Amino acid sequence: MLPTVLKLVGDCEDRVVLDVGCGDGFFTVPLAGLNARRVYGIDNSQAQLALAAKVSRHPRIEYILKDVFVDNLPSADVIVIPFVTNYARTTPILRQLFRQLYTSLSEGGKVILLVDLPNDTNLKRFGAMKYVPGGSVDEGVLRITLYNEEEEICTLSAVYYTADTIEKQLREVGFPEVQWHRPIVSEEGLSLFGEEFWKDYINNPELGYLTARK
């Protein structure tokens, strides 16, 4: 995920960046390395923020406890929001989430979203199996089972939305430019596993990358 996200973010010299749903800071520190003036890691879990502050320190990072579905966000030039979309329980809540992002962004700013889009492809070798028990309809239950190779780690419950619905809601809150992107693989990943291993990840991904520019 990281090579694709960093490419979509681009150079952040003298810009303010939000990492919404930052967890333990997986994306936060690399974002600070893109010359950002300030990076805010935002999460609704105090335990996750405490872990992030312990293991993901950087002088330009500040971690903040906020619920993006309720609380106003700091003003920003770039927002990275991985997986949070799939925790909006209803379409109106999804639209309100996108409205929060739009309001936070400066003019010309952009948001980079990662969303789960299961398509009945077995991509377990990349670390997850995703399925929608009731069929691919908006607001359906989304099950995500995480793996470390063959070892099952846990199963998460989220909410499914179609790509069309996500794009429609982004446009309806005011984003005039919405674009989906193919994932990329780092040179290290290609060297370790070869191009054939990554073919489905690139051509038939279950993880959607999109940008919306204000």
QUIMOJO-V227221 format. One record per residue. N is the residue number from 1. RES is the residue in one letter. OMEGA is omega in whole degrees, 0 to 359 (none if undefined). D_CENTER is the distance of its C-alpha to the mean C-alpha in whole Angstrom. Layout:
BEGIN
n:N res:RES omega:OMEGA d_center:D_CENTER
n:N res:RES omega:OMEGA d_center:D_CENTER
END
This chain:
BEGIN
n:1 res:M omega:190 d_center:9
n:2 res:L omega:180 d_center:10
n:3 res:P omega:180 d_center:13
n:4 res:T omega:181 d_center:11
n:5 res:V omega:182 d_center:8
n:6 res:L omega:177 d_center:12
n:7 res:K omega:181 d_center:14
n:8 res:L omega:178 d_center:12
n:9 res:V omega:180 d_center:12
n:10 res:G omega:182 d_center:15
n:11 res:D omega:183 d_center:18
n:12 res:C omega:183 d_center:18
n:13 res:E omega:178 d_center:21
n:14 res:D omega:179 d_center:22
n:15 res:R omega:176 d_center:19
n:16 res:V omega:184 d_center:17
n:17 res:V omega:173 d_center:14
n:18 res:L omega:170 d_center:11
n:19 res:D omega:187 d_center:9
n:20 res:V omega:189 d_center:8
n:21 res:G omega:192 d_center:8
n:22 res:C omega:181 d_center:9
n:23 res:G omega:183 d_center:11
n:24 res:D omega:175 d_center:14
n:25 res:G omega:183 d_center:12
n:26 res:F omega:179 d_center:11
n:27 res:F omega:193 d_center:9
n:28 res:T omega:182 d_center:12
n:29 res:V omega:175 d_center:15
n:30 res:P omega:177 d_center:14
n:31 res:L omega:178 d_center:13
n:32 res:A omega:179 d_center:16
n:33 res:G omega:179 d_center:18
n:34 res:L omega:177 d_center:17
n:35 res:N omega:180 d_center:20
n:36 res:A omega:175 d_center:18
n:37 res:R omega:180 d_center:21
n:38 res:R omega:175 d_center:19
n:39 res:V omega:176 d_center:16
n:40 res:Y omega:172 d_center:15
n:41 res:G omega:187 d_center:13
n:42 res:I omega:178 d_center:13
n:43 res:D omega:179 d_center:13
n:44 res:N omega:180 d_center:15
n:45 res:S omega:178 d_center:17
n:46 res:Q omega:180 d_center:19
n:47 res:A omega:178 d_center:20
n:48 res:Q omega:180 d_center:16
n:49 res:L omega:177 d_center:17
n:50 res:A omega:177 d_center:20
n:51 res:L omega:179 d_center:19
n:52 res:A omega:180 d_center:17
n:53 res:A omega:181 d_center:20
n:54 res:K omega:188 d_center:22
n:55 res:V omega:185 d_center:20
n:56 res:S omega:183 d_center:18
n:57 res:R omega:175 d_center:21
n:58 res:H omega:185 d_center:21
n:59 res:P omega:182 d_center:23
n:60 res:R omega:182 d_center:21
n:61 res:I omega:171 d_center:18
n:62 res:E omega:179 d_center:19
n:63 res:Y omega:186 d_center:17
n:64 res:I omega:176 d_center:18
n:65 res:L omega:178 d_center:18
n:66 res:K omega:172 d_center:17
n:67 res:D omega:186 d_center:15
n:68 res:V omega:179 d_center:13
n:69 res:F omega:184 d_center:15
n:70 res:V omega:190 d_center:18
n:71 res:D omega:173 d_center:19
n:72 res:N omega:181 d_center:19
n:73 res:L omega:173 d_center:16
n:74 res:P omega:174 d_center:18
n:75 res:S omega:185 d_center:19
n:76 res:A omega:175 d_center:16
n:77 res:D omega:180 d_center:16
n:78 res:V omega:176 d_center:13
n:79 res:I omega:172 d_center:10
n:80 res:V omega:184 d_center:6
n:81 res:I omega:182 d_center:4
n:82 res:P omega:169 d_center:1
n:83 res:F omega:183 d_center:4
n:84 res:V omega:179 d_center:7
n:85 res:T omega:184 d_center:8
n:86 res:N omega:173 d_center:10
n:87 res:Y omega:170 d_center:11
n:88 res:A omega:189 d_center:13
n:89 res:R omega:181 d_center:17
n:90 res:T omega:179 d_center:18
n:91 res:T omega:175 d_center:18
n:92 res:P omega:177 d_center:19
n:93 res:I omega:176 d_center:17
n:94 res:L omega:179 d_center:14
n:95 res:R omega:178 d_center:16
n:96 res:Q omega:175 d_center:17
n:97 res:L omega:181 d_center:13
n:98 res:F omega:177 d_center:13
n:99 res:R omega:176 d_center:16
n:100 res:Q omega:179 d_center:15
n:101 res:L omega:181 d_center:13
n:102 res:Y omega:181 d_center:16
n:103 res:T omega:182 d_center:18
n:104 res:S omega:187 d_center:17
n:105 res:L omega:170 d_center:16
n:106 res:S omega:178 d_center:20
n:107 res:E omega:183 d_center:21
n:108 res:G omega:179 d_center:20
n:109 res:G omega:182 d_center:17
n:110 res:K omega:176 d_center:13
n:111 res:V omega:177 d_center:10
n:112 res:I omega:183 d_center:7
n:113 res:L omega:168 d_center:4
n:114 res:L omega:183 d_center:3
n:115 res:V omega:178 d_center:6
n:116 res:D omega:181 d_center:9
n:117 res:L omega:182 d_center:12
n:118 res:P omega:183 d_center:15
n:119 res:N omega:177 d_center:18
n:120 res:D omega:176 d_center:21
n:121 res:T omega:179 d_center:20
n:122 res:N omega:180 d_center:21
n:123 res:L omega:182 d_center:18
n:124 res:K omega:183 d_center:19
n:125 res:R omega:177 d_center:20
n:126 res:F omega:171 d_center:17
n:127 res:G omega:182 d_center:16
n:128 res:A omega:168 d_center:15
n:129 res:M omega:185 d_center:17
n:130 res:K omega:177 d_center:16
n:131 res:Y omega:179 d_center:18
n:132 res:V omega:187 d_center:19
n:133 res:P omega:183 d_center:23
n:134 res:G omega:183 d_center:24
n:135 res:G omega:188 d_center:23
n:136 res:S omega:177 d_center:20
n:137 res:V omega:181 d_center:21
n:138 res:D omega:178 d_center:19
n:139 res:E omega:176 d_center:18
n:140 res:G omega:178 d_center:19
n:141 res:V omega:178 d_center:19
n:142 res:L omega:178 d_center:16
n:143 res:R omega:180 d_center:17
n:144 res:I omega:177 d_center:15
n:145 res:T omega:183 d_center:17
n:146 res:L omega:183 d_center:16
n:147 res:Y omega:165 d_center:19
n:148 res:N omega:191 d_center:20
n:149 res:E omega:181 d_center:22
n:150 res:E omega:183 d_center:25
n:151 res:E omega:177 d_center:24
n:152 res:E omega:182 d_center:22
n:153 res:I omega:181 d_center:20
n:154 res:C omega:174 d_center:19
n:155 res:T omega:180 d_center:18
n:156 res:L omega:174 d_center:16
n:157 res:S omega:179 d_center:16
n:158 res:A omega:183 d_center:14
n:159 res:V omega:183 d_center:14
n:160 res:Y omega:170 d_center:14
n:161 res:Y omega:176 d_center:14
n:162 res:T omega:177 d_center:16
n:163 res:A omega:180 d_center:14
n:164 res:D omega:180 d_center:17
n:165 res:T omega:179 d_center:17
n:166 res:I omega:180 d_center:13
n:167 res:E omega:180 d_center:15
n:168 res:K omega:181 d_center:18
n:169 res:Q omega:176 d_center:16
n:170 res:L omega:181 d_center:15
n:171 res:R omega:183 d_center:18
n:172 res:E omega:178 d_center:20
n:173 res:V omega:172 d_center:19
n:174 res:G omega:180 d_center:20
n:175 res:F omega:182 d_center:17
n:176 res:P omega:186 d_center:20
n:177 res:E omega:179 d_center:18
n:178 res:V omega:185 d_center:15
n:179 res:Q omega:175 d_center:14
n:180 res:W omega:184 d_center:13
n:181 res:H omega:173 d_center:13
n:182 res:R omega:177 d_center:14
n:183 res:P omega:175 d_center:13
n:184 res:I omega:179 d_center:15
n:185 res:V omega:180 d_center:17
n:186 res:S omega:176 d_center:18
n:187 res:E omega:178 d_center:22
n:188 res:E omega:179 d_center:22
n:189 res:G omega:178 d_center:20
n:190 res:L omega:181 d_center:23
n:191 res:S omega:184 d_center:26
n:192 res:L omega:190 d_center:25
n:193 res:F omega:180 d_center:24
n:194 res:G omega:184 d_center:26
n:195 res:E omega:183 d_center:25
n:196 res:E omega:180 d_center:26
n:197 res:F omega:187 d_center:23
n:198 res:W omega:189 d_center:20
n:199 res:K omega:181 d_center:22
n:200 res:D omega:179 d_center:20
n:201 res:Y omega:182 d_center:16
n:202 res:I omega:188 d_center:17
n:203 res:N omega:184 d_center:19
n:204 res:N omega:188 d_center:18
n:205 res:P omega:172 d_center:14
n:206 res:E omega:178 d_center:13
n:207 res:L omega:182 d_center:9
n:208 res:G omega:175 d_center:9
n:209 res:Y omega:177 d_center:8
n:210 res:L omega:176 d_center:9
n:211 res:T omega:174 d_center:10
n:212 res:A omega:184 d_center:13
n:213 res:R omega:183 d_center:15
n:214 res:K omega:none d_center:18
END
